[in-house]
Amino acid sequence: MRAKAPRGFARFRYILAAFVATRLVVDTAIQLFYSFLQVIALGMGLDVVVLGRLLSLRSAVGLSAPLFGSAADRYGYLRVMRLALVLSAAGSFLLGSGAGFWSVAAGMVLSGVGLTGFMPIVQAYISAQLPFAQRARGIGILEYSWALAGMLGLSLMGLLFDHYSWQLPFFVLGGGMLAAWALLGFLPKAPRGADTSLAGESEEAGPAPAAVAGEDGGSVGASEKRAVPSVAVQFSGLALRGVRRAVDLFELGPNRRSASAVIGANCLFLFSQGHVMIAHGVWLQTEYGLTASALGLAALGLGAADLIGAVLVSLITDRVGKKRSFQAGILGSMLAYISLPIVDVGLLPVIAALLLLRFAFEYGLVSAIALISEQAPDRRGKVISLAVAVNLLGLTLTGFTGPWMYTRFGVWGLGPVAAVCTLGAFVLLTVWGRETA
């Protein structure tokens, strides 16, 4: 007999398929620079270190992620995701325009804002519809897209770079994002968080002034009987409300210590990966002479390793435990980082080490997403968005550290640094992290 899907999955099958397809385009755009940094820099007429710093600009605007998370909790996940896709498409078109340094900078900003608005909210959307016992399975299936982007998306981009132009991949990705915008318009809404900090303006302001009888028998608002507040008083009230909302963006609830530890561990974990992967294409191209097409094939192999890691999460992490799985991914990644300088004696051992690294990283990362999603269930969009913002802050630094350290110290500037940061992630998670709120 044909096996039935677990309860909670049958009705989400098409939703997951739609988001995997959308994420395939988005994830390809995210990974594009990591595999083809030198190819794109040459096309844009920029130094690889300068382009790495501009890429940091894309990550830096990710600090706006908590704003998107709060907006999604208040106004709806789908609205925010569709807006984000439009912004990402605009950024992709600007990056491919070839109009110069400032055009690249503007494209990085728009892309960064769009990616910030999309990536955490899709995870919150899926998490809001699945019980925690099935959360890793759902997130794991969603994260197949990251692996497929490496296997299919980057391979296609490599062919486009080699046989057409450096600009065409950006236009193809921008068009794909607009198609995804249309696709998401057919999906159902999801329940949102119950964070009390998201109360409406009318609740913050208190009850409306009572009406009193005027001299002519009409009604006059009580506020009209008082003196009109000064501009300074009005301004201070607005400022106080703004400060309160800014503080609310970082309020993680009663489980704040565990939530902060898990978010911090995830940031260090992602920084380590970004520090190595932002320079791995330059490493393979410089020391082993790989062409754009060959880099695309290498990306296909790395994507396959990602896929195995994500599939393993969807199969066993709910039973093993999200925290334990994250810890296992951290330890496996740390071993791979330590091995990088040792295996830098030939292309095959280097590729093998990178495959192991990507498998362990993907297994740990997807487990971390499921773990973060239950640290504060009543403000899930905010917490996931805050985690993404902190992650992007770490990735911002990798745009400076990765290319610069590789050009000065070679692979010794990559692996050992990443290993130390990964060890820090393990300590944070083990000492203070909890499975659930």
C-alpha positions as CSV (number, residue, x, y, z in Angstrom):
1,M,0.0,0.0,0.0
2,R,1.0,3.6,-0.6
3,A,2.4,5.2,2.6
4,K,0.5,8.1,3.9
5,A,2.1,11.4,4.7
6,P,2.3,12.3,8.4
7,R,-0.6,14.2,9.7
8,G,0.0,17.9,9.1
9,F,2.0,17.3,5.9
10,A,-0.5,16.2,3.3
11,R,-2.2,19.6,3.1
12,F,1.1,21.5,3.1
13,R,2.6,19.4,0.3
14,Y,1.9,22.1,-2.4
15,I,2.9,24.9,-0.1
16,L,6.2,23.3,0.6
17,A,6.7,22.7,-3.2
18,A,6.0,26.4,-3.9
19,F,8.5,27.6,-1.3
20,V,11.2,25.1,-2.4
21,A,10.8,26.5,-6.0
22,T,10.9,30.1,-4.8
23,R,13.9,29.4,-2.5
24,L,15.7,27.7,-5.3
25,V,15.9,31.1,-7.1
26,V,16.6,33.1,-3.9
27,D,19.3,30.7,-2.7
28,T,21.0,30.7,-6.0
29,A,21.2,34.5,-5.8
30,I,22.7,34.3,-2.3
31,Q,25.3,31.7,-3.2
32,L,26.2,33.2,-6.6
33,F,29.1,35.4,-5.2
34,Y,30.6,32.6,-3.1
35,S,31.3,30.4,-6.1
36,F,31.9,33.1,-8.8
37,L,33.4,36.1,-6.8
38,Q,36.4,36.4,-9.1
39,V,34.4,35.9,-12.3
40,I,31.9,38.6,-11.3
41,A,34.6,41.0,-10.1
42,L,36.3,40.8,-13.4
43,G,33.1,41.5,-15.3
44,M,32.3,44.4,-13.1
45,G,35.8,45.8,-13.3
46,L,36.4,45.6,-9.6
47,D,39.1,44.1,-7.4
48,V,38.0,40.9,-5.6
49,V,38.6,42.4,-2.2
50,V,36.5,45.5,-3.1
51,L,33.7,43.3,-4.3
52,G,33.9,41.3,-1.1
53,R,33.5,44.5,0.9
54,L,30.5,45.4,-1.3
55,L,29.1,42.0,-0.6
56,S,29.4,42.9,3.1
57,L,27.1,45.8,2.4
58,R,24.4,43.3,1.3
59,S,24.8,41.5,4.6
60,A,25.0,44.6,6.7
61,V,21.5,45.8,5.7
62,G,20.3,42.5,7.2
63,L,20.3,44.3,10.5
64,S,16.8,45.5,9.4
65,A,15.6,41.9,9.7
66,P,13.8,42.4,13.1
67,L,11.7,45.2,11.5
68,F,10.6,42.7,8.8
69,G,9.8,40.1,11.4
70,S,7.7,42.4,13.5
71,A,5.9,43.6,10.4
72,A,5.2,40.1,9.3
73,D,3.8,39.2,12.8
74,R,1.5,42.2,12.5
75,Y,0.5,42.4,8.9
76,G,1.0,38.9,7.5
77,Y,3.9,36.7,6.4
78,L,2.9,36.6,2.7
79,R,2.7,40.4,2.3
80,V,6.2,40.9,3.6
81,M,7.6,38.0,1.6
82,R,6.1,39.3,-1.7
83,L,7.4,42.8,-1.1
84,A,10.8,41.3,-0.3
85,L,10.9,39.4,-3.6
86,V,10.2,42.6,-5.6
87,L,13.1,44.4,-3.8
88,S,15.4,41.4,-4.5
89,A,14.5,41.4,-8.1
90,A,15.2,45.1,-8.4
91,G,18.6,44.6,-6.8
92,S,19.5,41.7,-9.1
93,F,18.7,43.8,-12.2
94,L,20.8,46.7,-10.8
95,L,23.7,44.3,-10.2
96,G,23.6,43.0,-13.8
97,S,23.3,46.5,-15.3
98,G,27.0,47.0,-15.4
99,A,26.5,50.7,-14.6
100,G,29.5,51.0,-12.3
101,F,30.5,51.0,-8.7
102,W,27.5,53.0,-7.3
103,S,25.1,50.8,-9.3
104,V,26.7,47.7,-7.7
105,A,26.4,49.3,-4.2
106,A,22.7,50.2,-4.7
107,G,22.0,46.7,-6.1
108,M,23.7,45.2,-3.0
109,V,21.5,47.3,-0.7
110,L,18.3,46.4,-2.4
111,S,19.2,42.7,-2.6
112,G,20.2,42.7,1.0
113,V,16.9,44.3,2.1
114,G,14.9,41.9,0.0
115,L,16.7,38.8,1.2
116,T,16.4,40.0,4.8
117,G,12.7,40.4,4.3
118,F,12.2,37.0,2.7
119,M,14.5,34.4,4.2
120,P,13.4,34.4,7.9
121,I,9.7,35.0,7.1
122,V,9.4,31.9,5.0
123,Q,10.8,29.9,7.9
124,A,8.3,31.5,10.3
125,Y,5.5,30.9,7.8
126,I,6.2,27.1,7.7
127,S,6.9,26.9,11.4
128,A,3.6,28.6,12.3
129,Q,1.7,25.8,10.5
130,L,3.6,22.7,11.8
131,P,3.8,21.4,15.4
132,F,7.2,21.3,17.0
133,A,7.3,17.5,16.8
134,Q,7.3,17.8,13.0
135,R,9.1,21.1,12.7
136,A,12.5,19.8,11.7
137,R,10.9,17.6,9.0
138,G,9.2,20.7,7.5
139,I,12.2,23.0,7.8
140,G,14.4,20.2,6.4
141,I,12.3,19.8,3.3
142,L,12.3,23.6,2.9
143,E,16.1,23.6,3.1
144,Y,16.4,21.2,0.2
145,S,16.2,24.4,-1.9
146,W,19.7,25.5,-0.6
147,A,21.2,22.2,-1.8
148,L,19.3,22.3,-5.1
149,A,20.5,25.8,-5.7
150,G,24.1,24.5,-5.5
151,M,23.4,21.5,-7.6
152,L,21.2,23.0,-10.3
153,G,21.2,26.8,-9.9
154,L,24.9,27.4,-9.7
155,S,25.7,24.8,-12.4
156,L,23.4,26.7,-14.7
157,M,24.9,30.1,-13.7
158,G,28.4,28.7,-14.5
159,L,27.3,27.8,-18.0
160,L,25.7,31.2,-18.5
161,F,28.9,32.9,-17.3
162,D,31.1,30.9,-19.6
163,H,29.0,30.9,-22.7
164,Y,27.1,34.2,-22.6
165,S,28.1,37.1,-20.3
166,W,28.6,37.9,-16.6
167,Q,25.4,39.9,-16.6
168,L,22.9,37.4,-17.9
169,P,22.7,35.3,-14.6
170,F,21.5,38.4,-12.7
171,F,18.7,39.1,-15.2
172,V,17.6,35.4,-15.1
173,L,17.5,35.5,-11.3
174,G,15.6,38.8,-11.2
175,G,13.0,37.4,-13.6
176,G,12.7,34.2,-11.5
177,M,12.0,36.3,-8.4
178,L,9.2,38.2,-10.1
179,A,7.7,34.8,-11.2
180,A,7.9,33.7,-7.5
181,W,6.1,36.9,-6.5
182,A,3.2,35.9,-8.6
183,L,3.3,32.3,-7.3
184,L,3.1,33.3,-3.7
185,G,-0.1,35.2,-4.4
186,F,-2.0,31.9,-4.6
187,L,-0.9,30.6,-1.2
188,P,-3.1,30.7,1.9
189,K,-2.4,33.0,4.9
190,A,-0.8,31.5,8.0
191,P,-1.5,32.2,11.7
192,R,0.7,34.8,13.2
193,G,2.3,35.3,16.6
194,A,0.6,36.6,19.7
195,D,3.4,38.9,20.9
196,T,1.8,41.5,23.1
197,S,4.4,44.0,22.0
198,L,2.6,44.1,18.6
199,A,-0.5,45.7,20.0
200,G,-2.2,48.2,17.7
201,E,-1.8,52.0,18.0
202,S,-5.3,52.4,19.5
203,E,-4.4,50.1,22.4
204,E,-1.2,51.9,23.0
205,A,-2.9,55.3,23.1
206,G,-5.5,54.2,25.6
207,P,-9.3,55.0,25.4
208,A,-10.6,57.8,23.3
209,P,-11.3,61.1,25.1
210,A,-14.8,61.2,26.4
211,A,-17.3,63.6,24.8
212,V,-18.9,66.3,26.9
213,A,-21.9,68.6,26.1
214,G,-21.0,71.9,24.5
215,E,-22.7,75.2,25.1
216,D,-24.7,74.9,21.9
217,G,-26.0,71.4,23.0
218,G,-23.5,69.6,20.7
219,S,-20.7,67.3,21.8
220,V,-17.2,68.6,22.4
221,G,-14.2,66.3,22.9
222,A,-12.6,66.4,26.4
223,S,-9.3,67.1,24.7
224,E,-10.8,70.4,23.4
225,K,-11.3,71.5,27.0
226,R,-7.6,71.1,27.6
227,A,-4.7,73.3,26.3
228,V,-3.2,72.0,23.1
229,P,0.0,70.1,23.9
230,S,3.2,71.8,22.9
231,V,5.3,70.6,20.0
232,A,8.0,69.5,22.4
233,V,5.5,67.3,24.4
234,Q,4.2,65.7,21.2
235,F,7.7,65.1,19.9
236,S,8.8,63.5,23.2
237,G,5.8,61.2,23.2
238,L,6.6,60.1,19.7
239,A,10.3,59.6,20.6
240,L,9.3,57.6,23.7
241,R,7.0,55.4,21.6
242,G,9.8,54.9,19.0
243,V,12.3,53.9,21.7
244,R,9.8,51.5,23.3
245,R,9.3,49.8,19.9
246,A,13.0,49.6,19.3
247,V,13.5,47.9,22.6
248,D,10.6,45.6,21.9
249,L,12.4,44.3,18.8
250,F,15.0,42.7,21.1
251,E,12.6,41.4,23.8
252,L,12.7,37.7,23.5
253,G,10.4,36.7,26.4
254,P,11.0,34.6,29.5
255,N,13.4,32.2,27.6
256,R,15.6,35.0,26.5
257,R,18.9,33.6,27.9
258,S,18.5,30.3,25.9
259,A,17.2,32.2,22.8
260,S,20.2,34.6,22.9
261,A,22.7,31.7,23.3
262,V,21.2,29.7,20.4
263,I,21.2,32.9,18.2
264,G,24.8,33.7,19.2
265,A,25.9,30.1,18.5
266,N,24.2,30.1,15.1
267,C,25.9,33.4,14.3
268,L,29.4,32.1,15.1
269,F,28.6,28.9,13.2
270,L,27.5,30.8,10.1
271,F,30.4,33.3,10.3
272,S,32.9,30.3,10.2
273,Q,31.2,28.9,7.1
274,G,31.0,32.3,5.4
275,H,34.7,33.1,6.2
276,V,35.8,30.0,4.3
277,M,33.1,29.8,1.5
278,I,33.4,33.4,0.4
279,A,37.0,32.7,-0.6
280,H,36.7,29.0,-1.7
281,G,36.0,29.9,-5.3
282,V,39.0,32.2,-5.5
283,W,41.1,29.4,-3.8
284,L,40.0,26.8,-6.3
285,Q,40.4,29.1,-9.3
286,T,43.8,30.5,-8.2
287,E,45.5,27.3,-7.0
288,Y,43.9,24.7,-9.1
289,G,42.9,26.6,-12.3
290,L,39.1,25.9,-12.3
291,T,37.0,27.7,-14.9
292,A,33.5,29.1,-14.3
293,S,32.0,25.9,-15.6
294,A,34.3,23.8,-13.4
295,L,33.3,25.9,-10.4
296,G,29.7,25.2,-11.3
297,L,30.4,21.5,-11.3
298,A,32.1,21.8,-7.9
299,A,29.1,23.7,-6.7
300,L,26.9,20.8,-7.9
301,G,28.9,18.4,-5.6
302,L,28.7,20.8,-2.7
303,G,25.0,21.1,-3.3
304,A,24.6,17.3,-3.2
305,A,26.4,17.4,0.2
306,D,23.9,20.0,1.4
307,L,21.0,17.9,0.1
308,I,22.2,14.9,2.1
309,G,22.5,17.0,5.2
310,A,19.0,18.5,4.8
311,V,17.4,15.1,4.1
312,L,19.1,13.7,7.2
313,V,17.6,16.5,9.3
314,S,14.1,15.8,7.8
315,L,14.4,12.1,8.7
316,I,16.0,12.0,12.1
317,T,16.4,15.3,13.9
318,D,12.9,15.4,15.4
319,R,13.7,12.1,17.1
320,V,17.4,12.8,18.0
321,G,16.6,16.3,19.2
322,K,17.3,19.7,17.6
323,K,20.0,20.8,20.1
324,R,21.9,17.5,19.8
325,S,21.8,17.7,16.0
326,F,23.0,21.3,16.0
327,Q,25.9,20.2,18.3
328,A,26.8,17.3,16.0
329,G,26.9,19.7,13.0
330,I,29.1,22.1,14.9
331,L,31.6,19.4,15.8
332,G,31.7,17.9,12.3
333,S,32.3,21.4,10.8
334,M,35.1,22.1,13.2
335,L,36.9,18.9,12.2
336,A,36.6,19.9,8.5
337,Y,38.0,23.4,9.2
338,I,41.0,21.9,11.0
339,S,41.7,19.6,8.0
340,L,41.7,22.3,5.3
341,P,45.4,23.4,5.5
342,I,46.4,19.7,5.7
343,V,44.5,18.6,2.6
344,D,45.7,21.5,0.5
345,V,48.0,19.3,-1.6
346,G,45.6,18.4,-4.4
347,L,42.2,19.2,-5.9
348,L,40.6,15.9,-4.9
349,P,41.4,16.0,-1.2
350,V,40.4,19.7,-1.1
351,I,37.0,18.9,-2.7
352,A,36.5,16.0,-0.3
353,A,37.1,18.2,2.7
354,L,34.7,20.8,1.3
355,L,32.1,18.2,0.8
356,L,32.4,17.0,4.4
357,L,32.3,20.6,5.6
358,R,29.1,21.4,3.6
359,F,27.3,18.2,4.8
360,A,28.1,18.8,8.5
361,F,27.3,22.5,8.2
362,E,23.9,22.0,6.5
363,Y,22.9,19.3,9.0
364,G,23.8,21.7,11.9
365,L,22.2,24.8,10.3
366,V,18.9,23.3,9.4
367,S,18.7,21.8,12.9
368,A,19.5,25.3,14.3
369,I,16.6,26.8,12.4
370,A,14.2,24.3,13.9
371,L,15.7,24.9,17.3
372,I,15.4,28.7,17.0
373,S,11.8,28.5,15.9
374,E,10.6,27.3,19.3
375,Q,12.6,29.5,21.6
376,A,9.8,32.0,21.8
377,P,6.7,30.7,19.9
378,D,4.5,33.8,20.7
379,R,6.9,36.0,18.8
380,R,8.3,33.6,16.2
381,G,8.7,36.0,13.3
382,K,10.6,38.4,15.4
383,V,13.0,35.8,16.9
384,I,13.8,34.2,13.6
385,S,14.3,37.6,12.0
386,L,16.5,38.7,14.8
387,A,18.6,35.5,14.4
388,V,18.9,36.3,10.7
389,A,20.0,39.9,11.4
390,V,22.7,38.7,13.8
391,N,23.8,36.1,11.3
392,L,24.0,38.7,8.6
393,L,26.1,40.9,10.9
394,G,28.5,37.9,11.1
395,L,28.4,37.5,7.3
396,T,29.1,41.2,6.9
397,L,32.4,40.6,8.6
398,T,33.3,37.7,6.4
399,G,33.3,40.0,3.4
400,F,36.2,41.7,5.0
401,T,37.9,38.7,6.7
402,G,37.7,35.9,4.1
403,P,39.1,37.5,0.9
404,W,41.6,39.6,2.9
405,M,43.0,36.7,5.0
406,Y,43.2,34.3,2.0
407,T,45.2,36.9,-0.1
408,R,47.7,37.2,2.8
409,F,47.9,33.8,4.4
410,G,46.3,31.4,2.0
411,V,44.2,28.6,3.4
412,W,45.9,29.0,6.8
413,G,43.9,32.2,7.1
414,L,40.7,30.3,6.5
415,G,40.4,27.0,8.3
416,P,42.0,27.7,11.7
417,V,40.0,31.0,12.2
418,A,36.8,29.2,11.3
419,A,37.6,26.3,13.7
420,V,38.1,28.7,16.7
421,C,34.8,30.5,16.1
422,T,33.0,27.1,15.7
423,L,34.4,26.0,19.1
424,G,32.9,29.2,20.6
425,A,29.5,28.3,19.1
426,F,29.7,24.8,20.6
427,V,30.4,26.3,24.1
428,L,27.5,28.8,23.9
429,L,25.0,26.2,22.8
430,T,26.1,23.5,25.2
431,V,26.2,25.7,28.3
432,W,23.1,28.0,27.9
433,G,21.0,26.6,25.0
434,R,17.7,24.7,25.7
435,E,15.6,22.6,23.4
436,T,12.4,24.6,23.8
437,A,11.1,27.6,25.7
